[in-house]
Amino acid sequence: MTYVETTGRAPAMPGFPQPRETTMWKCIRCTVEIPYKDVDPGIDSFGIYFICPRSERRNNLINVGKGNLIELAQTSD
Ligand SMILES: [Zn+2]
């Protein structure tokens, strides 16, 4: 398994998707791609999410981190 380390982050867990500086979230309503760094994820009783700046559609995220690490990934629904 090849692993490219990024600076300022905990080592990635092999087999898990890791958001990078270049990661783009994709709004499930208007399909606009939003840079990972340009959204501010929120959390409520339904889980983790970000709000699309264009359509204001809620897009669900999941935490794929291990232990105390928080690494967000987008879900398909
Ligand atoms: Zn949108």
N, CA, C, O and the ligand as a Tripos MOL2 file, in Angstrom:
@<TRIPOS>MOLECULE
protein
  309   307    78     0     0
PROTEIN
NO_CHARGES

@<TRIPOS>ATOM
      1 N           0.8500   -1.1950    0.0000 N.3       1 MET1
      2 CA          0.0000    0.0000    0.0000 C.3       1 MET1
      3 C           0.8800    1.2370    0.0000 C.2       1 MET1
      4 O           1.7880    1.3650    0.8210 O.2       1 MET1
      5 N           0.6130    2.1260   -0.9030 N.am      2 THR2
      6 CA          1.3530    3.3780   -0.9860 C.3       2 THR2
      7 C           0.6320    4.4480   -0.1820 C.2       2 THR2
      8 O          -0.5860    4.5980   -0.2780 O.2       2 THR2
      9 N           1.3820    5.1740    0.5950 N.am      3 TYR3
     10 CA          0.7790    6.2070    1.4180 C.3       3 TYR3
     11 C           1.6070    7.4700    1.3150 C.2       3 TYR3
     12 O           2.8010    7.4570    1.6150 O.2       3 TYR3
     13 N           0.9880    8.5570    0.8960 N.am      4 VAL4
     14 CA          1.6630    9.8460    0.7900 C.3       4 VAL4
     15 C           1.2560   10.6930    1.9800 C.2       4 VAL4
     16 O           0.0830   11.0340    2.1320 O.2       4 VAL4
     17 N           2.1880   11.0230    2.7980 N.am      5 GLU5
     18 CA          1.8860   11.7810    4.0130 C.3       5 GLU5
     19 C           1.6760   13.2580    3.7010 C.2       5 GLU5
     20 O           2.4110   13.8520    2.9130 O.2       5 GLU5
     21 N           0.6560   13.8370    4.3330 N.am      6 THR6
     22 CA          0.4280   15.2670    4.1960 C.3       6 THR6
     23 C           0.8720   15.9510    5.4720 C.2       6 THR6
     24 O           0.8120   15.3580    6.5490 O.2       6 THR6
     25 N           1.3070   17.1670    5.3660 N.am      7 THR7
     26 CA          1.7860   17.8820    6.5380 C.3       7 THR7
     27 C           0.6190   18.3630    7.3750 C.2       7 THR7
     28 O          -0.4400   18.6810    6.8360 O.2       7 THR7
     29 N           0.7950   18.4190    8.6590 N.am      8 GLY8
     30 CA         -0.1890   18.9810    9.5530 C.3       8 GLY8
     31 C          -1.3620   18.0750    9.8350 C.2       8 GLY8
     32 O          -2.3580   18.5200   10.4050 O.2       8 GLY8
     33 N          -1.2730   16.8280    9.4560 N.am      9 ARG9
     34 CA         -2.3830   15.9210    9.6990 C.3       9 ARG9
     35 C          -1.8710   14.6550   10.3600 C.2       9 ARG9
     36 O          -0.7070   14.2750   10.2350 O.2       9 ARG9
     37 N          -2.7770   14.0290   11.0570 N.am     10 ALA10
     38 CA         -2.4340   12.7260   11.6060 C.3      10 ALA10
     39 C          -2.2580   11.7320   10.4500 C.2      10 ALA10
     40 O          -2.8740   11.8880    9.3960 O.2      10 ALA10
     41 N          -1.4380   10.7360   10.6480 N.am     11 PRO11
     42 CA         -1.2630    9.7390    9.5880 C.3      11 PRO11
     43 C          -2.5930    9.1110    9.1930 C.2      11 PRO11
     44 O          -3.4350    8.8140   10.0410 O.2      11 PRO11
     45 N          -2.7610    8.9200    7.9190 N.am     12 ALA12
     46 CA         -4.0000    8.3330    7.4190 C.3      12 ALA12
     47 C          -4.0920    6.8720    7.8100 C.2      12 ALA12
     48 O          -3.0810    6.1810    7.9320 O.2      12 ALA12
     49 N          -5.3040    6.4170    8.0030 N.am     13 MET13
     50 CA         -5.5260    5.0100    8.2510 C.3      13 MET13
     51 C          -5.7120    4.3250    6.9080 C.2      13 MET13
     52 O          -6.6130    4.6830    6.1490 O.2      13 MET13
     53 N          -4.8780    3.3530    6.6090 N.am     14 PRO14
     54 CA         -5.0060    2.6750    5.3120 C.3      14 PRO14
     55 C          -6.4120    2.1260    5.1110 C.2      14 PRO14
     56 O          -6.9860    1.5250    6.0200 O.2      14 PRO14
     57 N          -6.9550    2.3300    3.9430 N.am     15 GLY15
     58 CA         -8.2670    1.8030    3.6340 C.3      15 GLY15
     59 C          -9.3970    2.7660    3.8900 C.2      15 GLY15
     60 O         -10.5370    2.4940    3.5130 O.2      15 GLY15
     61 N          -9.1050    3.9000    4.5300 N.am     16 PHE16
     62 CA        -10.1480    4.8830    4.7700 C.3      16 PHE16
     63 C          -9.9110    6.1050    3.8940 C.2      16 PHE16
     64 O          -8.7690    6.5270    3.7120 O.2      16 PHE16
     65 N         -10.9840    6.6770    3.3500 N.am     17 PRO17
     66 CA        -10.8250    7.9060    2.5780 C.3      17 PRO17
     67 C         -10.4210    9.0470    3.4900 C.2      17 PRO17
     68 O         -11.0060    9.2310    4.5570 O.2      17 PRO17
     69 N          -9.4440    9.7990    3.0850 N.am     18 GLN18
     70 CA         -8.9480   10.9070    3.8990 C.3      18 GLN18
     71 C          -9.1210   12.2100    3.1250 C.2      18 GLN18
     72 O          -8.5870   12.3580    2.0260 O.2      18 GLN18
     73 N          -9.8620   13.1500    3.6940 N.am     19 PRO19
     74 CA         -9.9590   14.4540    3.0310 C.3      19 PRO19
     75 C          -8.5820   15.1040    2.9130 C.2      19 PRO19
     76 O          -7.8020   15.1070    3.8660 O.2      19 PRO19
     77 N          -8.3000   15.6390    1.7660 N.am     20 ARG20
     78 CA         -7.0470   16.3510    1.5250 C.3      20 ARG20
     79 C          -7.3790   17.8220    1.3420 C.2      20 ARG20
     80 O          -8.5450   18.2160    1.3090 O.2      20 ARG20
     81 N          -6.3490   18.6080    1.2250 N.am     21 GLU21
     82 CA         -6.5620   20.0290    0.9660 C.3      21 GLU21
     83 C          -7.3190   20.2320   -0.3360 C.2      21 GLU21
     84 O          -7.9860   21.2510   -0.5180 O.2      21 GLU21
     85 N          -7.2200   19.2780   -1.2300 N.am     22 THR22
     86 CA         -7.8560   19.4110   -2.5370 C.3      22 THR22
     87 C          -9.2180   18.7220   -2.5990 C.2      22 THR22
     88 O          -9.8640   18.7030   -3.6470 O.2      22 THR22
     89 N          -9.6500   18.1580   -1.4720 N.am     23 THR23
     90 CA        -10.9430   17.4750   -1.4710 C.3      23 THR23
     91 C         -12.0680   18.4560   -1.7960 C.2      23 THR23
     92 O         -12.0960   19.5830   -1.3000 O.2      23 THR23
     93 N         -12.9860   18.0040   -2.6350 N.am     24 MET24
     94 CA        -14.1430   18.8070   -2.9700 C.3      24 MET24
     95 C         -15.3940   18.0880   -2.4840 C.2      24 MET24
     96 O         -15.5900   16.9070   -2.7660 O.2      24 MET24
     97 N         -16.2400   18.8110   -1.7500 N.am     25 TRP25
     98 CA        -17.5640   18.2780   -1.4550 C.3      25 TRP25
     99 C         -18.4370   18.5630   -2.6640 C.2      25 TRP25
    100 O         -18.2230   19.5340   -3.3900 O.2      25 TRP25
    101 N         -19.4160   17.7110   -2.8670 N.am     26 LYS26
    102 CA        -20.3260   17.9140   -3.9940 C.3      26 LYS26
    103 C         -21.7540   17.9580   -3.4810 C.2      26 LYS26
    104 O         -22.2420   17.0120   -2.8630 O.2      26 LYS26
    105 N         -22.4100   19.0720   -3.7510 N.am     27 CYS27
    106 CA        -23.7910   19.2310   -3.2910 C.3      27 CYS27
    107 C         -24.6880   18.2270   -3.9930 C.2      27 CYS27
    108 O         -24.6320   18.0830   -5.2140 O.2      27 CYS27
    109 N         -25.5260   17.5240   -3.2080 N.am     28 ILE28
    110 CA        -26.3800   16.5050   -3.8000 C.3      28 ILE28
    111 C         -27.5600   17.0990   -4.5480 C.2      28 ILE28
    112 O         -28.2130   16.3900   -5.3140 O.2      28 ILE28
    113 N         -27.8520   18.3720   -4.3510 N.am     29 ARG29
    114 CA        -28.9600   18.9850   -5.0870 C.3      29 ARG29
    115 C         -28.4810   19.6400   -6.3730 C.2      29 ARG29
    116 O         -28.9710   19.3140   -7.4550 O.2      29 ARG29
    117 N         -27.5390   20.5510   -6.2690 N.am     30 CYS30
    118 CA        -27.1540   21.3240   -7.4590 C.3      30 CYS30
    119 C         -25.8260   20.8540   -8.0420 C.2      30 CYS30
    120 O         -25.3530   21.4110   -9.0330 O.2      30 CYS30
    121 N         -25.2300   19.8480   -7.4450 N.am     31 THR31
    122 CA        -23.9960   19.1920   -7.9030 C.3      31 THR31
    123 C         -22.8030   20.1430   -8.0240 C.2      31 THR31
    124 O         -21.7960   19.8090   -8.6480 O.2      31 THR31
    125 N         -22.9240   21.3230   -7.4230 N.am     32 VAL32
    126 CA        -21.7800   22.2240   -7.4240 C.3      32 VAL32
    127 C         -20.6990   21.6240   -6.5170 C.2      32 VAL32
    128 O         -21.0030   21.0190   -5.4900 O.2      32 VAL32
    129 N         -19.4530   21.7990   -6.9060 N.am     33 GLU33
    130 CA        -18.3530   21.2970   -6.0910 C.3      33 GLU33
    131 C         -17.7930   22.4280   -5.2530 C.2      33 GLU33
    132 O         -17.4900   23.5110   -5.7540 O.2      33 GLU33
    133 N         -17.6640   22.1500   -3.9580 N.am     34 ILE34
    134 CA        -17.2290   23.1590   -3.0100 C.3      34 ILE34
    135 C         -15.9240   22.7090   -2.3750 C.2      34 ILE34
    136 O         -15.8490   21.5920   -1.8620 O.2      34 ILE34
    137 N         -14.8960   23.5470   -2.3960 N.am     35 PRO35
    138 CA        -13.6370   23.1440   -1.7670 C.3      35 PRO35
    139 C         -13.8350   22.7990   -0.2940 C.2      35 PRO35
    140 O         -14.5300   23.4970    0.4450 O.2      35 PRO35
    141 N         -13.2120   21.7170    0.0970 N.am     36 TYR36
    142 CA        -13.2660   21.2210    1.4660 C.3      36 TYR36
    143 C         -13.0310   22.3230    2.4940 C.2      36 TYR36
    144 O         -13.6850   22.3520    3.5370 O.2      36 TYR36
    145 N         -12.1020   23.2260    2.2030 N.am     37 LYS37
    146 CA        -11.7440   24.2670    3.1740 C.3      37 LYS37
    147 C         -12.7480   25.4060    3.2090 C.2      37 LYS37
    148 O         -12.7030   26.2370    4.1160 O.2      37 LYS37
    149 N         -13.6620   25.4610    2.2320 N.am     38 ASP38
    150 CA        -14.5840   26.5870    2.1510 C.3      38 ASP38
    151 C         -15.9010   26.3520    2.8580 C.2      38 ASP38
    152 O         -16.7440   27.2480    2.9020 O.2      38 ASP38
    153 N         -16.0940   25.1720    3.4090 N.am     39 VAL39
    154 CA        -17.3240   24.9280    4.1560 C.3      39 VAL39
    155 C         -16.9890   24.7120    5.6190 C.2      39 VAL39
    156 O         -15.8910   24.2860    5.9780 O.2      39 VAL39
    157 N         -17.9620   25.0160    6.4400 N.am     40 ASP40
    158 CA        -17.7880   24.8930    7.8690 C.3      40 ASP40
    159 C         -18.7800   23.8370    8.3580 C.2      40 ASP40
    160 O         -19.9470   24.1530    8.5880 O.2      40 ASP40
    161 N         -18.3370   22.5980    8.5180 N.am     41 PRO41
    162 CA        -19.2740   21.5400    8.8780 C.3      41 PRO41
    163 C         -19.9410   21.8020   10.2200 C.2      41 PRO41
    164 O         -19.3250   22.3260   11.1480 O.2      41 PRO41
    165 N         -21.1960   21.4320   10.3010 N.am     42 GLY42
    166 CA        -21.9410   21.5500   11.5430 C.3      42 GLY42
    167 C         -22.3330   20.1710   12.0410 C.2      42 GLY42
    168 O         -22.1910   19.1740   11.3330 O.2      42 GLY42
    169 N         -22.8260   20.1290   13.2660 N.am     43 ILE43
    170 CA        -23.3000   18.8620   13.8080 C.3      43 ILE43
    171 C         -24.5580   19.1250   14.6290 C.2      43 ILE43
    172 O         -24.6320   20.1000   15.3770 O.2      43 ILE43
    173 N         -25.5330   18.2560   14.4820 N.am     44 ASP44
    174 CA        -26.7410   18.3450   15.2880 C.3      44 ASP44
    175 C         -27.2150   16.9270   15.5830 C.2      44 ASP44
    176 O         -26.4720   15.9630   15.4010 O.2      44 ASP44
    177 N         -28.4650   16.8110   16.0430 N.am     45 SER45
    178 CA        -28.9460   15.4980   16.4610 C.3      45 SER45
    179 C         -29.0530   14.5180   15.3050 C.2      45 SER45
    180 O         -29.1540   13.3110   15.5270 O.2      45 SER45
    181 N         -29.0330   15.0190   14.0670 N.am     46 PHE46
    182 CA        -29.0990   14.1320   12.9060 C.3      46 PHE46
    183 C         -27.7220   13.7040   12.4240 C.2      46 PHE46
    184 O         -27.6040   12.7870   11.6110 O.2      46 PHE46
    185 N         -26.6830   14.3610   12.9170 N.am     47 GLY47
    186 CA        -25.3410   13.9870   12.5020 C.3      47 GLY47
    187 C         -24.5420   15.1800   12.0080 C.2      47 GLY47
    188 O         -24.8440   16.3340   12.3120 O.2      47 GLY47
    189 N         -23.5170   14.8630   11.2410 N.am     48 ILE48
    190 CA        -22.6080   15.8910   10.7340 C.3      48 ILE48
    191 C         -23.0700   16.2970    9.3340 C.2      48 ILE48
    192 O         -23.5790   15.4730    8.5750 O.2      48 ILE48
    193 N         -22.8890   17.5700    9.0040 N.am     49 TYR49
    194 CA        -23.3860   18.0450    7.7180 C.3      49 TYR49
    195 C         -22.6540   19.3140    7.3210 C.2      49 TYR49
    196 O         -21.9690   19.9330    8.1360 O.2      49 TYR49
    197 N         -22.8050   19.6910    6.0630 N.am     50 PHE50
    198 CA        -22.4520   21.0470    5.6510 C.3      50 PHE50
    199 C         -23.5990   21.5870    4.8140 C.2      50 PHE50
    200 O         -24.3630   20.8270    4.2190 O.2      50 PHE50
    201 N         -23.7080   22.9030    4.7780 N.am     51 ILE51
    202 CA        -24.7630   23.5550    4.0160 C.3      51 ILE51
    203 C         -24.1660   24.1000    2.7270 C.2      51 ILE51
    204 O         -23.1920   24.8520    2.7470 O.2      51 ILE51
    205 N         -24.7670   23.7080    1.6040 N.am     52 CYS52
    206 CA        -24.2980   24.2060    0.3100 C.3      52 CYS52
    207 C         -24.4740   25.7190    0.2500 C.2      52 CYS52
    208 O         -25.5690   26.2090    0.5260 O.2      52 CYS52
    209 N         -23.4340   26.4770   -0.1010 N.am     53 PRO53
    210 CA        -23.5510   27.9400   -0.1450 C.3      53 PRO53
    211 C         -24.4190   28.4220   -1.2970 C.2      53 PRO53
    212 O         -24.8530   29.5730   -1.3020 O.2      53 PRO53
    213 N         -24.6770   27.5590   -2.2720 N.am     54 ARG54
    214 CA        -25.4860   27.9730   -3.4210 C.3      54 ARG54
    215 C         -26.9690   27.6680   -3.2220 C.2      54 ARG54
    216 O         -27.8150   28.5460   -3.3900 O.2      54 ARG54
    217 N         -27.2800   26.4350   -2.8680 N.am     55 SER55
    218 CA        -28.6840   26.0370   -2.7580 C.3      55 SER55
    219 C         -29.1620   25.9290   -1.3110 C.2      55 SER55
    220 O         -30.3540   25.7540   -1.0610 O.2      55 SER55
    221 N         -28.2340   26.0330   -0.3610 N.am     56 GLU56
    222 CA        -28.5280   25.8850    1.0540 C.3      56 GLU56
    223 C         -29.0610   24.4940    1.3820 C.2      56 GLU56
    224 O         -29.6970   24.3020    2.4190 O.2      56 GLU56
    225 N         -28.8120   23.5460    0.5270 N.am     57 ARG57
    226 CA        -29.1970   22.1650    0.7910 C.3      57 ARG57
    227 C         -28.2540   21.5810    1.8290 C.2      57 ARG57
    228 O         -27.0410   21.7840    1.7860 O.2      57 ARG57
    229 N         -28.8600   20.8350    2.7790 N.am     58 ARG58
    230 CA        -28.0460   20.1140    3.7510 C.3      58 ARG58
    231 C         -27.4300   18.9000    3.0720 C.2      58 ARG58
    232 O         -28.1150   18.1480    2.3800 O.2      58 ARG58
    233 N         -26.1320   18.7170    3.2780 N.am     59 ASN59
    234 CA        -25.4200   17.5510    2.7520 C.3      59 ASN59
    235 C         -24.8040   16.8140    3.9330 C.2      59 ASN59
    236 O         -24.0490   17.3930    4.7140 O.2      59 ASN59
    237 N         -25.1260   15.5520    4.0540 N.am     60 ASN60
    238 CA        -24.6540   14.7840    5.2010 C.3      60 ASN60
    239 C         -23.2020   14.3500    5.0560 C.2      60 ASN60
    240 O         -22.7330   14.0210    3.9660 O.2      60 ASN60
    241 N         -22.5090   14.3590    6.1850 N.am     61 LEU61
    242 CA        -21.1350   13.8860    6.2390 C.3      61 LEU61
    243 C         -21.0470   12.8080    7.3160 C.2      61 LEU61
    244 O         -21.8930   12.7340    8.2070 O.2      61 LEU61
    245 N         -20.0330   11.9920    7.2230 N.am     62 ILE62
    246 CA        -19.7920   11.0050    8.2710 C.3      62 ILE62
    247 C         -18.3540   11.1290    8.7500 C.2      62 ILE62
    248 O         -17.4730   11.5690    8.0120 O.2      62 ILE62
    249 N         -18.1380   10.7410    9.9710 N.am     63 ASN63
    250 CA        -16.7880   10.7280   10.5250 C.3      63 ASN63
    251 C         -16.1700    9.3640   10.2730 C.2      63 ASN63
    252 O         -16.6540    8.3470   10.7700 O.2      63 ASN63
    253 N         -15.1000    9.3540    9.4960 N.am     64 VAL64
    254 CA        -14.4310    8.0920    9.2030 C.3      64 VAL64
    255 C         -13.1240    7.9800    9.9820 C.2      64 VAL64
    256 O         -12.3230    7.0750    9.7470 O.2      64 VAL64
    257 N         -12.9220    8.9120   10.9140 N.am     65 GLY65
    258 CA        -11.6990    8.8830   11.7100 C.3      65 GLY65
    259 C         -11.7180    7.7510   12.7150 C.2      65 GLY65
    260 O         -12.7680    7.1890   13.0270 O.2      65 GLY65
    261 N         -10.5500    7.4310   13.2090 N.am     66 LYS66
    262 CA        -10.4290    6.3790   14.2120 C.3      66 LYS66
    263 C         -10.0240    7.0000   15.5460 C.2      66 LYS66
    264 O          -9.2130    7.9260   15.5930 O.2      66 LYS66
    265 N         -10.5970    6.4810   16.6220 N.am     67 GLY67
    266 CA        -10.2350    6.9730   17.9360 C.3      67 GLY67
    267 C         -10.6110    8.4350   18.0840 C.2      67 GLY67
    268 O         -11.7670    8.8050   17.8810 O.2      67 GLY67
    269 N          -9.6420    9.2680   18.4390 N.am     68 ASN68
    270 CA         -9.9080   10.6790   18.6400 C.3      68 ASN68
    271 C          -9.7740   11.5010   17.3650 C.2      68 ASN68
    272 O          -9.9960   12.7120   17.3770 O.2      68 ASN68
    273 N          -9.4120   10.8440   16.2650 N.am     69 LEU69
    274 CA         -9.2580   11.5740   15.0140 C.3      69 LEU69
    275 C         -10.6250   11.8340   14.4050 C.2      69 LEU69
    276 O         -11.5020   10.9710   14.4330 O.2      69 LEU69
    277 N         -10.8000   13.0170   13.8600 N.am     70 ILE70
    278 CA        -12.0190   13.3280   13.1160 C.3      70 ILE70
    279 C         -11.6360   13.5350   11.6540 C.2      70 ILE70
    280 O         -10.9080   14.4700   11.3190 O.2      70 ILE70
    281 N         -12.1220   12.6730   10.8090 N.am     71 GLU71
    282 CA        -11.9000   12.8020    9.3680 C.3      71 GLU71
    283 C         -13.2700   12.6740    8.7200 C.2      71 GLU71
    284 O         -13.9700   11.6800    8.9140 O.2      71 GLU71
    285 N         -13.6410   13.6750    7.9580 N.am     72 LEU72
    286 CA        -14.9830   13.6920    7.3830 C.3      72 LEU72
    287 C         -14.9890   13.1370    5.9720 C.2      72 LEU72
    288 O         -14.0580   13.3390    5.1920 O.2      72 LEU72
    289 N         -16.0640   12.4340    5.6710 N.am     73 ALA73
    290 CA        -16.2910   11.9540    4.3120 C.3      73 ALA73
    291 C         -17.7520   12.2140    3.9800 C.2      73 ALA73
    292 O         -18.5960   12.2990    4.8710 O.2      73 ALA73
    293 N         -18.0410   12.3380    2.7010 N.am     74 GLN74
    294 CA        -19.4070   12.6300    2.2770 C.3      74 GLN74
    295 C         -20.1650   11.3330    2.0550 C.2      74 GLN74
    296 O         -19.6280   10.3600    1.5260 O.2      74 GLN74
    297 N         -21.4240   11.3410    2.4700 N.am     75 THR75
    298 CA        -22.2800   10.1860    2.2020 C.3      75 THR75
    299 C         -23.0870   10.4490    0.9430 C.2      75 THR75
    300 O         -23.1620   11.5870    0.4780 O.2      75 THR75
    301 N         -23.6730    9.4350    0.4050 N.am     76 SER76
    302 CA        -24.3320    9.5540   -0.8910 C.3      76 SER76
    303 C         -25.7910    9.9770   -0.7920 C.2      76 SER76
    304 O         -26.4010   10.3050   -1.8100 O.2      76 SER76
    305 N         -26.3630    9.9770    0.4010 N.am     77 ASP77
    306 CA        -27.7910   10.2750    0.4700 C.3      77 ASP77
    307 C         -28.0760   11.7340    0.8110 C.2      77 ASP77
    308 O         -29.2370   12.1300    0.9040 O.2      77 ASP77
    309 ZN        -26.2960   23.0370   -3.6400 Zn       78 ZN78
@<TRIPOS>BOND
     1     1     2 1
     2     2     3 1
     3     3     4 2
     4     3     5 am
     5     5     6 1
     6     6     7 1
     7     7     8 2
     8     7     9 am
     9     9    10 1
    10    10    11 1
    11    11    12 2
    12    11    13 am
    13    13    14 1
    14    14    15 1
    15    15    16 2
    16    15    17 am
    17    17    18 1
    18    18    19 1
    19    19    20 2
    20    19    21 am
    21    21    22 1
    22    22    23 1
    23    23    24 2
    24    23    25 am
    25    25    26 1
    26    26    27 1
    27    27    28 2
    28    27    29 am
    29    29    30 1
    30    30    31 1
    31    31    32 2
    32    31    33 am
    33    33    34 1
    34    34    35 1
    35    35    36 2
    36    35    37 am
    37    37    38 1
    38    38    39 1
    39    39    40 2
    40    39    41 am
    41    41    42 1
    42    42    43 1
    43    43    44 2
    44    43    45 am
    45    45    46 1
    46    46    47 1
    47    47    48 2
    48    47    49 am
    49    49    50 1
    50    50    51 1
    51    51    52 2
    52    51    53 am
    53    53    54 1
    54    54    55 1
    55    55    56 2
    56    55    57 am
    57    57    58 1
    58    58    59 1
    59    59    60 2
    60    59    61 am
    61    61    62 1
    62    62    63 1
    63    63    64 2
    64    63    65 am
    65    65    66 1
    66    66    67 1
    67    67    68 2
    68    67    69 am
    69    69    70 1
    70    70    71 1
    71    71    72 2
    72    71    73 am
    73    73    74 1
    74    74    75 1
    75    75    76 2
    76    75    77 am
    77    77    78 1
    78    78    79 1
    79    79    80 2
    80    79    81 am
    81    81    82 1
    82    82    83 1
    83    83    84 2
    84    83    85 am
    85    85    86 1
    86    86    87 1
    87    87    88 2
    88    87    89 am
    89    89    90 1
    90    90    91 1
    91    91    92 2
    92    91    93 am
    93    93    94 1
    94    94    95 1
    95    95    96 2
    96    95    97 am
    97    97    98 1
    98    98    99 1
    99    99   100 2
   100    99   101 am
   101   101   102 1
   102   102   103 1
   103   103   104 2
   104   103   105 am
   105   105   106 1
   106   106   107 1
   107   107   108 2
   108   107   109 am
   109   109   110 1
   110   110   111 1
   111   111   112 2
   112   111   113 am
   113   113   114 1
   114   114   115 1
   115   115   116 2
   116   115   117 am
   117   117   118 1
   118   118   119 1
   119   119   120 2
   120   119   121 am
   121   121   122 1
   122   122   123 1
   123   123   124 2
   124   123   125 am
   125   125   126 1
   126   126   127 1
   127   127   128 2
   128   127   129 am
   129   129   130 1
   130   130   131 1
   131   131   132 2
   132   131   133 am
   133   133   134 1
   134   134   135 1
   135   135   136 2
   136   135   137 am
   137   137   138 1
   138   138   139 1
   139   139   140 2
   140   139   141 am
   141   141   142 1
   142   142   143 1
   143   143   144 2
   144   143   145 am
   145   145   146 1
   146   146   147 1
   147   147   148 2
   148   147   149 am
   149   149   150 1
   150   150   151 1
   151   151   152 2
   152   151   153 am
   153   153   154 1
   154   154   155 1
   155   155   156 2
   156   155   157 am
   157   157   158 1
   158   158   159 1
   159   159   160 2
   160   159   161 am
   161   161   162 1
   162   162   163 1
   163   163   164 2
   164   163   165 am
   165   165   166 1
   166   166   167 1
   167   167   168 2
   168   167   169 am
   169   169   170 1
   170   170   171 1
   171   171   172 2
   172   171   173 am
   173   173   174 1
   174   174   175 1
   175   175   176 2
   176   175   177 am
   177   177   178 1
   178   178   179 1
   179   179   180 2
   180   179   181 am
   181   181   182 1
   182   182   183 1
   183   183   184 2
   184   183   185 am
   185   185   186 1
   186   186   187 1
   187   187   188 2
   188   187   189 am
   189   189   190 1
   190   190   191 1
   191   191   192 2
   192   191   193 am
   193   193   194 1
   194   194   195 1
   195   195   196 2
   196   195   197 am
   197   197   198 1
   198   198   199 1
   199   199   200 2
   200   199   201 am
   201   201   202 1
   202   202   203 1
   203   203   204 2
   204   203   205 am
   205   205   206 1
   206   206   207 1
   207   207   208 2
   208   207   209 am
   209   209   210 1
   210   210   211 1
   211   211   212 2
   212   211   213 am
   213   213   214 1
   214   214   215 1
   215   215   216 2
   216   215   217 am
   217   217   218 1
   218   218   219 1
   219   219   220 2
   220   219   221 am
   221   221   222 1
   222   222   223 1
   223   223   224 2
   224   223   225 am
   225   225   226 1
   226   226   227 1
   227   227   228 2
   228   227   229 am
   229   229   230 1
   230   230   231 1
   231   231   232 2
   232   231   233 am
   233   233   234 1
   234   234   235 1
   235   235   236 2
   236   235   237 am
   237   237   238 1
   238   238   239 1
   239   239   240 2
   240   239   241 am
   241   241   242 1
   242   242   243 1
   243   243   244 2
   244   243   245 am
   245   245   246 1
   246   246   247 1
   247   247   248 2
   248   247   249 am
   249   249   250 1
   250   250   251 1
   251   251   252 2
   252   251   253 am
   253   253   254 1
   254   254   255 1
   255   255   256 2
   256   255   257 am
   257   257   258 1
   258   258   259 1
   259   259   260 2
   260   259   261 am
   261   261   262 1
   262   262   263 1
   263   263   264 2
   264   263   265 am
   265   265   266 1
   266   266   267 1
   267   267   268 2
   268   267   269 am
   269   269   270 1
   270   270   271 1
   271   271   272 2
   272   271   273 am
   273   273   274 1
   274   274   275 1
   275   275   276 2
   276   275   277 am
   277   277   278 1
   278   278   279 1
   279   279   280 2
   280   279   281 am
   281   281   282 1
   282   282   283 1
   283   283   284 2
   284   283   285 am
   285   285   286 1
   286   286   287 1
   287   287   288 2
   288   287   289 am
   289   289   290 1
   290   290   291 1
   291   291   292 2
   292   291   293 am
   293   293   294 1
   294   294   295 1
   295   295   296 2
   296   295   297 am
   297   297   298 1
   298   298   299 1
   299   299   300 2
   300   299   301 am
   301   301   302 1
   302   302   303 1
   303   303   304 2
   304   303   305 am
   305   305   306 1
   306   306   307 1
   307   307   308 2
@<TRIPOS>SUBSTRUCTURE
     1 MET1         2 RESIDUE 1 A MET
     2 THR2         6 RESIDUE 1 A THR
     3 TYR3        10 RESIDUE 1 A TYR
     4 VAL4        14 RESIDUE 1 A VAL
     5 GLU5        18 RESIDUE 1 A GLU
     6 THR6        22 RESIDUE 1 A THR
     7 THR7        26 RESIDUE 1 A THR
     8 GLY8        30 RESIDUE 1 A GLY
     9 ARG9        34 RESIDUE 1 A ARG
    10 ALA10       38 RESIDUE 1 A ALA
    11 PRO11       42 RESIDUE 1 A PRO
    12 ALA12       46 RESIDUE 1 A ALA
    13 MET13       50 RESIDUE 1 A MET
    14 PRO14       54 RESIDUE 1 A PRO
    15 GLY15       58 RESIDUE 1 A GLY
    16 PHE16       62 RESIDUE 1 A PHE
    17 PRO17       66 RESIDUE 1 A PRO
    18 GLN18       70 RESIDUE 1 A GLN
    19 PRO19       74 RESIDUE 1 A PRO
    20 ARG20       78 RESIDUE 1 A ARG
    21 GLU21       82 RESIDUE 1 A GLU
    22 THR22       86 RESIDUE 1 A THR
    23 THR23       90 RESIDUE 1 A THR
    24 MET24       94 RESIDUE 1 A MET
    25 TRP25       98 RESIDUE 1 A TRP
    26 LYS26      102 RESIDUE 1 A LYS
    27 CYS27      106 RESIDUE 1 A CYS
    28 ILE28      110 RESIDUE 1 A ILE
    29 ARG29      114 RESIDUE 1 A ARG
    30 CYS30      118 RESIDUE 1 A CYS
    31 THR31      122 RESIDUE 1 A THR
    32 VAL32      126 RESIDUE 1 A VAL
    33 GLU33      130 RESIDUE 1 A GLU
    34 ILE34      134 RESIDUE 1 A ILE
    35 PRO35      138 RESIDUE 1 A PRO
    36 TYR36      142 RESIDUE 1 A TYR
    37 LYS37      146 RESIDUE 1 A LYS
    38 ASP38      150 RESIDUE 1 A ASP
    39 VAL39      154 RESIDUE 1 A VAL
    40 ASP40      158 RESIDUE 1 A ASP
    41 PRO41      162 RESIDUE 1 A PRO
    42 GLY42      166 RESIDUE 1 A GLY
    43 ILE43      170 RESIDUE 1 A ILE
    44 ASP44      174 RESIDUE 1 A ASP
    45 SER45      178 RESIDUE 1 A SER
    46 PHE46      182 RESIDUE 1 A PHE
    47 GLY47      186 RESIDUE 1 A GLY
    48 ILE48      190 RESIDUE 1 A ILE
    49 TYR49      194 RESIDUE 1 A TYR
    50 PHE50      198 RESIDUE 1 A PHE
    51 ILE51      202 RESIDUE 1 A ILE
    52 CYS52      206 RESIDUE 1 A CYS
    53 PRO53      210 RESIDUE 1 A PRO
    54 ARG54      214 RESIDUE 1 A ARG
    55 SER55      218 RESIDUE 1 A SER
    56 GLU56      222 RESIDUE 1 A GLU
    57 ARG57      226 RESIDUE 1 A ARG
    58 ARG58      230 RESIDUE 1 A ARG
    59 ASN59      234 RESIDUE 1 A ASN
    60 ASN60      238 RESIDUE 1 A ASN
    61 LEU61      242 RESIDUE 1 A LEU
    62 ILE62      246 RESIDUE 1 A ILE
    63 ASN63      250 RESIDUE 1 A ASN
    64 VAL64      254 RESIDUE 1 A VAL
    65 GLY65      258 RESIDUE 1 A GLY
    66 LYS66      262 RESIDUE 1 A LYS
    67 GLY67      266 RESIDUE 1 A GLY
    68 ASN68      270 RESIDUE 1 A ASN
    69 LEU69      274 RESIDUE 1 A LEU
    70 ILE70      278 RESIDUE 1 A ILE
    71 GLU71      282 RESIDUE 1 A GLU
    72 LEU72      286 RESIDUE 1 A LEU
    73 ALA73      290 RESIDUE 1 A ALA
    74 GLN74      294 RESIDUE 1 A GLN
    75 THR75      298 RESIDUE 1 A THR
    76 SER76      302 RESIDUE 1 A SER
    77 ASP77      306 RESIDUE 1 A ASP
    78 ZN78       309 GROUP 0 **** ****
